[in-house]
């Protein structure tokens, strides 16, 4: 009897993946025993009922891969039907990717960029103060070294201009977060009508999606509604990553993972690398929050204007992509999104998770579309 295993490899981008070198992070491997078989034909018979293998990314970059190994041989079965993952949605989808969501105010992104600029100005000012004695020694004119008296203390004149620039964006962000909390309160009191979504089966990866959307009530401040769907890879469970990498939860985590920060995530929800920075301030009473976090690996279809009750044909995101996969380590997620443009209060999003069948062949995608991970930078 020869064992058959499903082998998964994951090197998932941490929060703000642009600041990381993929080669410096480990690849997590999990090997699951599927059974023992006397012949290859018996193993192939089982594989026809499982989703095809897929390989996303490259081994020297961000990498998501699933394969089947019979003894020492990698197997791939020829399928005549599209296989759908019957496993329930993971908790991450139940808490953070279903129902109504708001889009953060663009001021968050603008202020964050302004902070980066101010930090550069501050470093330049400190360097200027550091080398100013050399300028004086060489006889060059130097400005900004005089002091300004506030109360009983003297301060460098340069600090009078630089320090307010440093604190101003922080104050703006505090005000913006308070405004976001008020906007969330108003939304929770509004209770918008839920859409009725009817999908035309079959829903298969890399094939067009047919559906109809209707509302029992169309609110007066709604201007128009756009629809699209997208696919991406959700963060693996932190607990599973630590287990497969042979790391204890209360010890030093592997590269790419932060140390444990209590209350920032629910156990089993994600890898915890965002540290609470992936969304603006949110009401704690709403499980998962009211801001939709973008998947860090994600592809989106073209948006299409919705007419109430009419059938919509959406082309798939650029791929090829595998269908839905719901495991603790590998999570391929598909979702359908309604974007409702409103006269005031910003746009609304309705998010509907989808169970999408796999194509009948293996999916190979060497180039992965990466995203920052902040909800303020979502392409919606």
C-alpha positions as CSV (number, residue, x, y, z in Angstrom):
1,X,0.0,0.0,0.0
2,X,1.3,3.4,-1.0
3,X,0.3,6.6,0.9
4,X,-1.4,9.5,-0.9
5,X,-0.8,13.0,0.5
6,X,-2.0,16.5,-0.2
7,X,0.9,18.9,0.1
8,X,0.4,22.6,0.7
9,X,3.1,25.3,0.5
10,X,2.5,28.9,1.6
11,X,4.6,32.0,1.8
12,X,1.9,34.7,2.4
13,X,2.8,38.4,2.2
14,X,2.6,40.1,5.6
15,X,0.9,43.4,6.1
16,X,2.6,46.1,3.9
17,X,4.3,43.4,1.8
18,X,6.2,46.0,-0.2
19,X,8.6,46.5,2.8
20,X,9.5,42.8,3.0
21,X,11.8,40.5,1.0
22,X,10.0,37.3,0.2
23,X,13.2,35.3,0.2
24,X,13.8,36.2,3.9
25,X,10.6,34.6,5.0
26,X,10.1,30.8,5.4
27,X,7.7,28.7,3.3
28,X,5.2,26.9,5.4
29,X,4.6,23.3,4.3
30,X,1.7,21.0,5.4
31,X,1.4,17.4,4.4
32,X,-2.0,15.7,4.9
33,X,-2.5,12.0,4.6
34,X,-5.5,11.2,2.3
35,X,-5.2,7.4,2.4
36,X,-3.3,4.3,1.4
37,X,-3.8,2.7,-2.1
38,X,-2.6,-0.4,-3.7
39,X,-2.5,1.1,-7.2
40,X,-2.1,4.5,-8.8
41,X,-5.5,4.1,-10.5
42,X,-7.2,3.9,-7.1
43,X,-5.4,7.0,-6.0
44,X,-6.4,8.8,-9.2
45,X,-10.0,7.8,-8.7
46,X,-10.0,9.7,-5.3
47,X,-8.2,12.7,-6.8
48,X,-11.0,13.1,-9.4
49,X,-13.3,14.0,-6.4
50,X,-10.9,16.6,-5.1
51,X,-10.0,20.0,-6.5
52,X,-7.2,20.2,-9.0
53,X,-3.7,21.2,-7.9
54,X,-2.7,24.8,-8.4
55,X,0.4,27.0,-8.1
56,X,0.2,30.7,-7.5
57,X,3.4,32.8,-7.5
58,X,7.0,31.5,-7.5
59,X,9.1,29.8,-4.9
60,X,11.5,32.8,-4.7
61,X,8.5,35.1,-4.1
62,X,5.1,35.0,-2.5
63,X,3.9,31.4,-3.1
64,X,0.6,29.5,-2.7
65,X,0.7,25.9,-3.9
66,X,-1.3,22.7,-3.5
67,X,-0.3,19.3,-5.0
68,X,-0.9,15.6,-4.6
69,X,1.9,13.2,-4.0
70,X,1.5,9.4,-4.3
71,X,4.6,7.9,-2.7
72,X,7.3,9.9,-4.3
73,X,5.3,10.8,-7.5
74,X,3.3,13.9,-8.0
75,X,-0.2,13.0,-9.4
76,X,-2.7,15.0,-11.4
77,X,-6.0,13.4,-12.4
78,X,-8.0,14.2,-15.5
79,X,-11.4,15.5,-14.4
80,X,-14.7,15.5,-16.4
81,X,-16.6,17.5,-13.8
82,X,-16.0,20.8,-12.0
83,X,-15.3,20.2,-8.3
84,X,-16.6,22.5,-5.6
85,X,-15.1,22.8,-2.1
86,X,-17.9,21.8,0.3
87,X,-16.1,22.9,3.4
88,X,-17.8,25.8,5.4
89,X,-16.4,29.3,5.1
90,X,-13.6,30.0,7.5
91,X,-14.3,32.4,10.5
92,X,-12.4,35.2,8.7
93,X,-15.1,35.3,6.0
94,X,-17.9,35.1,8.6
95,X,-16.5,38.0,10.6
96,X,-15.0,40.3,8.0
97,X,-16.3,39.6,4.5
98,X,-20.1,39.3,4.6
99,X,-22.8,42.0,4.7
100,X,-22.7,45.8,4.7
101,X,-19.4,47.8,4.8
102,X,-18.4,51.4,4.5
103,X,-15.5,52.9,2.6
104,X,-13.0,54.9,4.7
105,X,-12.6,58.6,4.1
106,X,-9.7,59.3,1.6
107,X,-8.3,61.7,4.2
108,X,-6.7,58.8,6.0
109,X,-4.5,58.0,3.0
110,X,-3.7,61.6,2.3
111,X,-2.7,62.3,5.9
112,X,-0.5,59.1,6.0
113,X,1.4,60.3,2.9
114,X,1.8,63.7,4.5
115,X,3.2,62.2,7.6
116,X,5.9,60.4,5.5
117,X,6.8,63.8,4.0
118,X,7.0,65.6,7.3
119,X,9.3,62.9,8.7
120,X,11.7,63.5,5.8
121,X,11.5,67.2,6.5
122,X,12.3,66.6,10.2
123,X,15.3,64.4,9.4
124,X,16.6,67.0,7.0
125,X,16.2,69.7,9.7
126,X,18.0,67.6,12.3
127,X,20.8,66.9,9.8
128,X,21.0,70.6,9.0
129,X,21.4,71.5,12.7
130,X,24.0,68.8,13.1
131,X,26.3,70.1,10.3
132,X,25.6,73.9,10.9
133,X,28.8,74.2,13.1
134,X,30.8,73.1,10.1
135,X,29.1,75.7,7.9
136,X,29.9,78.4,10.6
137,X,33.5,77.2,10.7
138,X,33.8,77.5,6.9
139,X,32.2,81.0,6.9
140,X,29.0,80.0,5.2
141,X,25.8,81.9,6.3
142,X,23.5,79.8,8.6
143,X,19.9,80.5,9.2
144,X,17.4,79.1,11.8
145,X,19.9,78.7,14.7
146,X,18.5,81.6,16.7
147,X,16.2,80.7,19.5
148,X,12.5,81.6,20.3
149,X,11.5,82.1,23.9
150,X,8.2,80.4,24.9
151,X,7.5,80.9,28.6
152,X,10.8,80.2,30.5
153,X,12.4,78.1,27.8
154,X,14.2,78.8,24.6
155,X,13.6,76.7,21.5
156,X,15.5,76.6,18.1
157,X,13.7,78.7,15.6
158,X,13.7,75.8,13.1
159,X,11.7,73.7,15.6
160,X,9.0,76.3,15.7
161,X,8.2,75.5,12.1
162,X,8.9,71.8,11.9
163,X,7.2,70.5,15.1
164,X,3.8,71.9,14.2
165,X,4.1,70.1,10.8
166,X,4.8,66.9,12.6
167,X,1.8,67.1,15.0
168,X,-0.8,68.6,12.6
169,X,-1.4,65.3,10.6
170,X,-1.7,63.4,13.8
171,X,-4.4,65.7,15.0
172,X,-6.1,65.5,11.7
173,X,-6.1,61.7,11.9
174,X,-7.7,61.8,15.4
175,X,-10.4,64.1,14.1
176,X,-10.9,61.8,11.1
177,X,-11.3,58.7,13.3
178,X,-13.9,60.5,15.4
179,X,-15.8,61.4,12.3
180,X,-15.6,57.8,11.1
181,X,-17.2,56.7,14.4
182,X,-20.0,59.1,13.9
183,X,-20.5,57.9,10.4
184,X,-20.6,54.3,11.6
185,X,-23.3,55.2,14.2
186,X,-25.4,56.9,11.5
187,X,-25.1,53.9,9.3
188,X,-26.2,51.4,12.0
189,X,-29.3,53.5,12.7
190,X,-30.2,53.7,8.9
191,X,-30.8,49.9,8.4
192,X,-30.6,49.8,4.6
193,X,-32.6,47.1,2.7
194,X,-30.8,43.9,2.0
195,X,-30.3,43.0,-1.7
196,X,-31.8,39.8,-3.2
197,X,-29.1,38.1,-5.2
198,X,-29.9,35.2,-7.6
199,X,-26.9,33.4,-9.1
200,X,-27.3,31.5,-12.4
201,X,-25.4,28.2,-11.9
202,X,-22.9,26.9,-12.5
203,X,-20.4,29.3,-10.9
204,X,-17.0,28.2,-12.1
205,X,-13.6,29.9,-11.7
206,X,-12.3,31.9,-14.8
207,X,-15.8,31.8,-16.4
208,X,-18.4,34.6,-16.5
209,X,-20.8,35.1,-13.6
210,X,-24.5,35.5,-14.4
211,X,-26.8,36.9,-11.7
212,X,-29.7,39.2,-11.0
213,X,-29.9,41.7,-8.1
214,X,-33.0,43.5,-6.8
215,X,-34.0,45.6,-3.9
216,X,-37.4,45.8,-2.2
217,X,-36.6,49.5,-1.5
218,X,-34.3,52.0,-3.2
219,X,-33.3,54.7,-0.8
220,X,-33.5,58.4,-1.9
221,X,-29.8,59.2,-1.4
222,X,-28.7,56.3,-3.6
223,X,-27.4,57.5,-7.0
224,X,-26.3,54.3,-8.8
225,X,-25.1,50.8,-8.1
226,X,-22.0,49.1,-9.6
227,X,-21.3,45.4,-9.4
228,X,-18.2,43.3,-9.7
229,X,-16.6,40.2,-8.2
230,X,-13.1,39.4,-7.2
231,X,-10.8,36.6,-6.0
232,X,-7.9,36.5,-3.6
233,X,-5.9,34.7,-1.0
234,X,-6.9,35.3,2.6
235,X,-4.3,35.2,5.4
236,X,-3.6,31.8,6.8
237,X,-4.4,31.0,10.5
238,X,-1.6,32.2,12.7
239,X,-2.0,29.2,14.9
240,X,-1.5,26.8,12.0
241,X,1.5,28.7,10.8
242,X,3.2,28.5,14.2
243,X,2.4,24.8,14.4
244,X,3.7,23.9,11.0
245,X,6.9,26.0,11.5
246,X,7.4,24.3,15.0
247,X,7.2,27.6,16.9
248,X,5.6,28.0,20.3
249,X,2.8,30.7,20.5
250,X,4.4,32.4,23.5
251,X,8.0,32.5,22.0
252,X,9.7,34.4,19.3
253,X,7.6,34.1,16.1
254,X,9.1,33.3,12.7
255,X,10.1,36.1,10.3
256,X,7.1,37.9,8.9
257,X,4.8,37.4,11.9
258,X,4.5,39.9,14.7
259,X,4.6,39.0,18.4
260,X,1.2,38.3,19.9
261,X,-0.9,41.5,20.5
262,X,-3.9,40.6,22.6
263,X,-7.4,41.8,21.5
264,X,-6.2,42.7,18.0
265,X,-7.7,39.6,16.4
266,X,-9.9,36.6,17.2
267,X,-8.1,33.3,17.6
268,X,-8.0,31.5,14.2
269,X,-9.0,34.7,12.3
270,X,-5.8,35.6,10.5
271,X,-2.0,35.8,10.9
272,X,-2.1,38.9,13.1
273,X,0.5,40.9,11.1
274,X,-1.7,44.0,10.6
275,X,-1.5,44.9,14.3
276,X,-4.8,46.9,14.0
277,X,-3.5,49.2,11.3
278,X,-5.5,47.7,8.4
279,X,-8.6,49.8,9.1
280,X,-9.5,53.2,10.7
281,X,-11.0,53.3,14.2
282,X,-14.1,51.0,14.3
283,X,-16.9,50.4,16.7
284,X,-16.2,47.4,19.0
285,X,-19.8,46.4,19.1
286,X,-19.8,45.3,15.4
287,X,-18.0,42.0,15.0
288,X,-15.3,42.3,12.3
289,X,-15.9,46.0,11.9
290,X,-17.6,48.1,9.2
291,X,-14.6,48.5,6.9
292,X,-13.8,45.9,4.3
293,X,-10.1,44.9,4.4
294,X,-8.6,44.2,0.9
295,X,-7.0,40.8,0.4
296,X,-3.2,41.2,0.1
297,X,-3.3,39.0,-3.0
298,X,-6.3,39.9,-5.0
299,X,-7.7,40.3,-8.6
300,X,-10.9,42.2,-9.4
301,X,-13.2,42.1,-12.4
302,X,-14.4,45.1,-14.3
303,X,-17.2,47.1,-12.7
304,X,-20.6,47.1,-14.4
305,X,-23.6,49.4,-13.8
306,X,-26.6,47.6,-12.3
307,X,-30.2,47.9,-13.4
308,X,-32.6,46.7,-10.8
309,X,-33.9,43.2,-11.6
310,X,-32.0,42.8,-14.9
311,X,-29.5,40.0,-15.4
312,X,-25.8,41.0,-15.2
313,X,-23.0,39.2,-17.0
314,X,-19.6,39.7,-15.2
315,X,-16.4,38.7,-16.8
316,X,-14.0,36.9,-14.4
317,X,-10.9,38.5,-12.9
318,X,-7.7,38.1,-14.9
319,X,-6.3,34.7,-14.0
320,X,-6.3,31.8,-14.2
321,X,-7.4,31.2,-10.6
322,X,-8.5,28.1,-8.6
323,X,-12.0,27.9,-7.2
324,X,-12.9,28.3,-3.5
325,X,-10.6,26.7,-1.0
326,X,-11.4,26.9,2.7
327,X,-8.7,25.4,4.9
328,X,-6.7,26.8,7.9
329,X,-3.6,27.2,5.8
330,X,-4.7,27.9,2.1
331,X,-7.8,30.1,1.7
332,X,-8.8,31.0,-1.9
333,X,-11.8,33.3,-1.6
334,X,-14.3,34.6,-4.1
335,X,-16.8,37.3,-3.4
336,X,-19.4,39.4,-5.2
337,X,-19.6,43.1,-4.3
338,X,-22.3,45.8,-4.8
339,X,-21.0,49.3,-4.6
340,X,-23.7,51.8,-3.9
341,X,-22.9,55.4,-4.6
342,X,-24.6,57.8,-2.2
343,X,-25.2,61.6,-2.2
344,X,-23.6,61.9,1.3
345,X,-21.9,59.7,3.8
346,X,-19.7,57.9,1.2
347,X,-20.3,54.7,-0.8
348,X,-21.8,51.5,0.7
349,X,-20.5,48.0,-0.1
350,X,-22.6,44.8,0.1
351,X,-20.3,41.8,0.2
352,X,-21.5,38.3,-0.7
353,X,-19.1,35.4,-0.4
354,X,-19.3,32.8,-3.2
355,X,-18.6,29.1,-3.4
356,X,-16.9,28.9,-6.8
357,X,-16.2,25.5,-8.5
358,X,-12.7,24.8,-9.7
359,X,-11.8,24.6,-13.4
360,X,-11.1,21.0,-14.6
361,X,-7.4,21.7,-15.1
362,X,-4.6,22.9,-12.8
363,X,-4.2,26.6,-12.3
364,X,-0.8,28.2,-12.7
365,X,-0.4,31.9,-12.0
366,X,3.3,33.0,-11.8
367,X,2.6,36.7,-11.2
368,X,0.5,37.7,-8.2
369,X,-1.4,41.0,-7.9
370,X,-0.3,42.4,-4.5
371,X,-2.2,45.0,-2.3
372,X,-1.1,46.9,0.7
373,X,-3.7,45.5,3.1
374,X,-5.2,48.8,4.3
375,X,-8.9,49.3,3.8
376,X,-8.3,53.0,2.9
377,X,-6.4,51.8,-0.2
378,X,-9.0,49.3,-1.5
379,X,-9.6,49.7,-5.2
380,X,-13.3,49.9,-4.6
